[in-house]
Structures are given as structure tokens and as C-alpha cells.
């Protein structure tokens, strides 16, 4: 409970509006709430099975997304990382090994961020601008270290829950019922059992467009 209350205080003190301001060292979990922009974000990749299928769906639907990559997986699958970059998607830093950040010291946390940063930069030639801590809200220590490196820390407006035992139809319904202007939507391309989100993704994209939303990458956030 103490950790949760401290996090709430940190979030209250650090949240800022996004419109045209320097966001370095900031924390955001939504874009402009009065806009019709939404942001698809995928965590824990690259995965040699599911990530290419996600990329195929995005390409067919002319949609760009943001991928928060794990450094160790990026190092193992550099061709997929290069494809993500080549096809115009945003790449974010999700640490090197997805360590929870509780049982390691600040130096290790900093190394987790830097090692992932360096891996992505070596593969793509570009430095990630956005950081997402493992397990999201429960890793406020990561925010402190990411801030030192000038990262924009990005959480999410809502978690679709594709990491759980949930069918494609439920994922689609949940997403389309919760979405609103400025929403940052948390999805996963990494890990096992991504079949249901891959089934749901085309209908999610179609549904978002029918509702009048524009699907953007985080570098277009406003």
C-alpha cells in the first residue's frame, strides 16, 4: 500500500499536458483527450512468430503502431527490429530483460534501460525516445532512472488484457467499448499465446476507424 501511495504522488507531480511542450523526463498515459487520435502500443517483443503477423496486419490496414521492445529479444531478432523501423513504426524501450525493479538496485535498473537503449540504437541507428517500465504502474523506481536519461515514460489508458485467458471477440469488444480520444492502448506481441490478439487485431483496427479514430504512433502525440 505504501508503494502504491508513493506512486500516486509521483504520478500527480509529474503528469503534464502534451500539447507542444518538451516532454523529456515526463510521464504520460494518454494523449489529447479532445482529439480523435488513439495509439496502439505493443509490449514484450520482438517475437519471431507473433510480431511478423502483427506487422502484416498493420501493413494491410495502413496503420502505424509503437512497439516497446525488450533489449535481449531485440538482440536475438534484429531482422524483425529492422522491419519494425523500416515500415514506419515507433520503437520504444521496455528494458533489457523485463526485470520487475523491486529486488535490484538503482544501478541495475539504469543498466536495464541503457543496455536496451544501446541494443536498439545499434540495430536501427536511432535512439528510442519512449520508455515503458515492466509491469507498468508498479515500477516507479524505473521512472526515476528513465528521467535521468531524458526518456518520456509512457504507461497506458487501458490494458486490453490480451496476456490473459481471453478470446478474440472479448478483446475486440473490450477495446472498442473502452476507447476514447487520446487513448493509449496496451497490447502484446511478445510472449506466448498471442493467437487471440492476432485474431482480434484486424477487427479492432476496423472498429476504431469506423468510430472515427485516427491511429497514430506516440511521436505524433498531442
C-alpha positions as CSV (number, residue, x, y, z in Angstrom):
1,X,0.0,0.0,0.0
2,X,2.8,2.4,0.8
3,X,4.4,1.8,-2.6
4,X,1.1,2.4,-4.3
5,X,0.5,5.7,-2.4
6,X,4.0,6.9,-3.3
7,X,3.4,6.1,-6.9
8,X,0.2,8.0,-6.9
9,X,2.1,11.0,-5.5
10,X,4.7,10.7,-8.2
11,X,2.1,10.5,-10.9
12,X,0.3,13.5,-9.6
13,X,3.5,15.6,-9.5
14,X,4.9,14.5,-12.9
15,X,1.9,14.3,-15.2
16,X,1.9,17.1,-17.7
17,X,-0.1,18.1,-20.8
18,X,1.3,17.0,-24.1
19,X,0.4,19.9,-26.4
20,X,3.6,21.2,-28.0
21,X,5.7,21.0,-24.8
22,X,9.1,19.5,-24.2
23,X,8.2,16.0,-22.8
24,X,11.7,14.8,-21.8
25,X,11.7,13.3,-18.3
26,X,7.8,13.3,-18.3
27,X,5.3,10.6,-17.7
28,X,2.1,10.2,-19.8
29,X,-0.7,7.8,-20.1
30,X,-2.9,9.4,-22.6
31,X,-2.8,12.0,-25.5
32,X,-5.1,14.9,-26.0
33,X,-8.5,13.9,-24.7
34,X,-10.3,16.2,-27.0
35,X,-8.7,14.7,-30.1
36,X,-9.8,11.7,-32.2
37,X,-6.3,10.2,-32.1
38,X,-5.6,6.8,-30.4
39,X,-2.3,4.9,-30.0
40,X,-1.8,1.2,-30.4
41,X,1.2,0.0,-28.4
42,X,2.7,-3.5,-28.3
43,X,4.9,-4.8,-25.5
44,X,7.4,-7.6,-24.9
45,X,8.6,-8.3,-28.4
46,X,10.0,-9.0,-30.8
47,X,8.6,-12.5,-31.0
48,X,9.6,-14.4,-34.2
49,X,6.1,-15.9,-34.5
50,X,3.7,-13.2,-33.5
51,X,5.4,-9.9,-34.3
52,X,5.6,-10.5,-38.1
53,X,1.9,-11.4,-38.1
54,X,1.1,-8.2,-36.2
55,X,3.2,-6.3,-38.7
56,X,1.4,-7.9,-41.6
57,X,-1.9,-6.8,-40.2
58,X,-0.8,-3.3,-39.6
59,X,0.6,-3.1,-43.1
60,X,-2.6,-4.4,-44.7
61,X,-4.6,-1.8,-42.8
62,X,-2.1,1.1,-43.4
63,X,-1.7,1.6,-39.7
64,X,1.4,2.5,-37.6
65,X,1.9,1.5,-34.0
66,X,4.5,1.7,-31.3
67,X,6.5,-1.3,-30.2
68,X,8.1,-1.4,-26.7
69,X,10.9,-3.9,-27.2
70,X,12.9,-5.9,-24.8
71,X,16.6,-5.5,-25.5
72,X,17.6,-9.1,-25.1
73,X,14.9,-10.1,-27.6
74,X,15.8,-7.3,-30.0
75,X,19.4,-8.6,-29.9
76,X,18.1,-12.1,-30.8
77,X,15.9,-11.0,-33.6
78,X,17.5,-7.9,-35.2
79,X,15.8,-8.5,-38.6
80,X,12.4,-8.1,-37.0
81,X,13.5,-4.9,-35.3
82,X,14.8,-3.5,-38.6
83,X,11.5,-4.4,-40.2
84,X,9.5,-2.5,-37.5
85,X,11.7,0.5,-38.1
86,X,11.6,0.2,-41.9
87,X,7.8,0.0,-42.0
88,X,7.5,3.3,-40.1
89,X,6.5,2.2,-36.7
90,X,7.8,3.7,-33.5
91,X,10.2,1.7,-31.3
92,X,10.2,2.2,-27.5
93,X,12.4,0.8,-24.7
94,X,10.9,-1.8,-22.4
95,X,14.2,-2.6,-20.6
96,X,16.6,-5.4,-21.4
97,X,15.2,-8.4,-19.5
98,X,11.8,-7.2,-18.1
99,X,13.1,-7.3,-14.6
100,X,10.4,-6.1,-12.1
101,X,12.7,-3.5,-10.5
102,X,11.9,-4.3,-6.9
103,X,14.7,-6.6,-5.9
104,X,17.5,-4.9,-7.8
105,X,19.4,-1.7,-7.1
106,X,19.2,1.5,-9.0
107,X,22.5,0.8,-10.9
108,X,21.0,-2.4,-12.2
109,X,17.8,-0.6,-13.2
110,X,19.8,2.0,-15.0
111,X,21.7,-0.7,-16.8
112,X,18.5,-2.4,-17.9
113,X,17.4,0.8,-19.6
114,X,20.8,1.6,-21.1
115,X,21.5,-1.9,-22.4
116,X,18.1,-2.0,-24.2
117,X,18.7,1.6,-25.5
118,X,22.1,0.7,-26.9
119,X,20.9,-2.5,-28.5
120,X,18.0,-0.8,-30.3
121,X,20.3,2.0,-31.4
122,X,22.9,-0.4,-32.7
123,X,20.3,-2.2,-34.8
124,X,18.3,0.7,-36.1
125,X,20.7,3.6,-35.9
126,X,18.2,5.6,-33.9
127,X,17.8,6.1,-30.2
128,X,14.4,5.3,-28.6
129,X,12.6,8.2,-27.2
130,X,9.9,6.5,-25.2
131,X,10.2,4.1,-22.2
132,X,7.7,1.8,-20.6
133,X,8.6,0.1,-17.3
134,X,7.9,-3.6,-16.9
135,X,4.6,-4.2,-15.1
136,X,3.7,-0.5,-15.6
137,X,2.4,1.2,-12.6
138,X,4.3,-0.9,-10.1
139,X,7.7,0.3,-11.2
140,X,8.0,3.9,-10.1
141,X,11.8,3.3,-9.4
142,X,12.2,2.8,-13.2
143,X,10.6,6.2,-13.8
144,X,13.3,7.9,-11.8
145,X,16.1,6.3,-13.7
146,X,14.4,6.8,-17.1
147,X,14.0,10.5,-16.2
148,X,17.8,10.8,-15.8
149,X,18.2,9.6,-19.3
150,X,15.7,12.1,-20.7
151,X,13.1,9.4,-21.6
152,X,9.4,10.1,-21.9
153,X,7.8,7.4,-19.8
154,X,4.6,6.0,-21.3
155,X,2.0,4.0,-19.4
156,X,-1.4,3.4,-20.9
157,X,-5.0,4.5,-20.7
158,X,-6.3,0.9,-20.6
159,X,-4.9,-2.6,-20.8
160,X,-6.8,-4.8,-23.3
161,X,-5.8,-7.9,-21.2
162,X,-4.5,-10.0,-24.1
163,X,-2.0,-11.6,-21.8
164,X,-4.8,-13.5,-20.1
165,X,-7.2,-16.2,-21.0
166,X,-9.5,-14.1,-23.1
167,X,-10.9,-14.7,-26.6
168,X,-10.6,-12.6,-29.7
169,X,-14.3,-11.5,-29.5
170,X,-13.9,-10.3,-25.9
171,X,-10.7,-8.4,-26.8
172,X,-12.4,-6.6,-29.6
173,X,-15.4,-5.8,-27.5
174,X,-13.4,-4.6,-24.6
175,X,-11.2,-2.3,-26.7
176,X,-14.0,-0.7,-28.7
177,X,-16.1,-0.1,-25.6
178,X,-13.3,1.5,-23.6
179,X,-11.6,3.6,-26.2
180,X,-11.9,7.4,-26.3
181,X,-9.9,10.2,-27.8
182,X,-6.3,10.2,-26.7
183,X,-6.3,6.6,-25.5
184,X,-3.0,4.8,-25.3
185,X,-4.0,1.1,-25.8
186,X,-1.8,-1.6,-24.3
187,X,-1.4,-4.8,-26.3
188,X,1.3,-7.5,-26.5
189,X,3.1,-9.1,-29.4
190,X,5.8,-10.7,-27.2
191,X,5.4,-13.8,-25.1
192,X,3.4,-17.0,-25.7
193,X,-0.2,-17.4,-26.6
194,X,-0.8,-14.3,-28.8
195,X,-3.2,-16.1,-31.1
196,X,-6.3,-14.3,-29.8
197,X,-5.0,-10.8,-30.2
198,X,-3.8,-11.6,-33.7
199,X,-7.3,-12.8,-34.5
200,X,-8.8,-9.7,-32.9
201,X,-6.5,-7.1,-34.2
202,X,-8.0,-6.6,-37.7
203,X,-11.5,-6.1,-36.3
204,X,-10.1,-3.8,-33.6
205,X,-8.5,-1.6,-36.3
206,X,-11.6,-1.6,-38.5
207,X,-13.8,-0.8,-35.4
208,X,-11.6,2.1,-34.4
209,X,-11.7,3.6,-37.9
210,X,-15.5,3.2,-38.0
211,X,-15.7,5.1,-34.8
212,X,-13.8,7.9,-36.4
213,X,-10.5,7.4,-34.6
214,X,-7.1,8.1,-36.2
215,X,-4.5,5.5,-35.2
216,X,-1.1,7.2,-34.5
217,X,2.3,6.5,-33.2
218,X,3.5,8.1,-30.0
219,X,5.8,10.5,-31.8
220,X,2.5,12.1,-33.1
221,X,1.0,12.5,-29.6
222,X,-0.6,15.9,-28.9
